Amino acid sequence: MTAREPAAGEAVPGRGLPSNADAPAVSGGEPGQPRYEPAPGVGKLLLWLLLFVLAAVVVVVGGVYFG
């Protein structure tokens, strides 16, 4: 007969605490539920986009002058 599998967040005998046992509880959330960080702001997204465009321009200009 096989042993039952532990529920999510339940301690397994002989294996210590579950991986999320030391995480602080989130107000309004249920314990054991995953927590997600908020999405990046529009300014941060625009900064990454400008950096990507700048890198593409550097590659193209470098190919024109040194290629």
C-alpha positions as a Python dict, from the first residue, in 0.01 Angstrom:
ca = {
    (1, 'M'): (0, 0, 0),
    (2, 'T'): (134, 342, -88),
    (3, 'A'): (145, 643, 142),
    (4, 'R'): (-70, 943, 59),
    (5, 'E'): (97, 1249, -87),
    (6, 'P'): (108, 1555, 139),
    (7, 'A'): (-109, 1852, 51),
    (8, 'A'): (56, 2169, -79),
    (9, 'G'): (241, 2342, 204),
    (10, 'E'): (208, 2047, 438),
    (11, 'A'): (520, 1935, 620),
    (12, 'V'): (657, 1598, 515),
    (13, 'P'): (778, 1382, 805),
    (14, 'G'): (1154, 1346, 795),
    (15, 'R'): (1199, 1629, 545),
    (16, 'G'): (1160, 1938, 761),
    (17, 'L'): (936, 2231, 688),
    (18, 'P'): (775, 2300, 351),
    (19, 'S'): (961, 2544, 128),
    (20, 'N'): (722, 2833, 191),
    (21, 'A'): (690, 2786, 568),
    (22, 'D'): (931, 3070, 648),
    (23, 'A'): (760, 3317, 411),
    (24, 'P'): (567, 3589, 591),
    (25, 'A'): (192, 3581, 556),
    (26, 'V'): (44, 3830, 314),
    (27, 'S'): (-241, 4038, 447),
    (28, 'G'): (-562, 3941, 274),
    (29, 'G'): (-410, 3633, 112),
    (30, 'E'): (-432, 3270, 203),
    (31, 'P'): (-124, 3103, 348),
    (32, 'G'): (56, 2882, 101),
    (33, 'Q'): (-59, 3081, -203),
    (34, 'P'): (215, 3211, -434),
    (35, 'R'): (295, 3580, -418),
    (36, 'Y'): (374, 3784, -727),
    (37, 'E'): (552, 4116, -752),
    (38, 'P'): (367, 4398, -926),
    (39, 'A'): (417, 4458, -1297),
    (40, 'P'): (685, 4712, -1394),
    (41, 'G'): (570, 5067, -1447),
    (42, 'V'): (535, 5232, -1786),
    (43, 'G'): (853, 5436, -1731),
    (44, 'K'): (1063, 5127, -1668),
    (45, 'L'): (919, 4956, -1974),
    (46, 'L'): (994, 5264, -2186),
    (47, 'L'): (1351, 5273, -2052),
    (48, 'W'): (1410, 4909, -2154),
    (49, 'L'): (1259, 4977, -2496),
    (50, 'L'): (1486, 5278, -2551),
    (51, 'L'): (1788, 5075, -2441),
    (52, 'F'): (1697, 4801, -2692),
    (53, 'V'): (1653, 5055, -2973),
    (54, 'L'): (1986, 5220, -2885),
    (55, 'A'): (2162, 4883, -2894),
    (56, 'A'): (2005, 4806, -3235),
    (57, 'V'): (2119, 5143, -3371),
    (58, 'V'): (2473, 5082, -3243),
    (59, 'V'): (2480, 4743, -3416),
    (60, 'V'): (2351, 4885, -3745),
    (61, 'V'): (2583, 5189, -3743),
    (62, 'G'): (2877, 4970, -3648),
    (63, 'G'): (2799, 4740, -3940),
    (64, 'V'): (2779, 5032, -4181),
    (65, 'Y'): (3107, 5195, -4074),
    (66, 'F'): (3314, 4887, -3987),
    (67, 'G'): (3150, 4620, -4202),
}
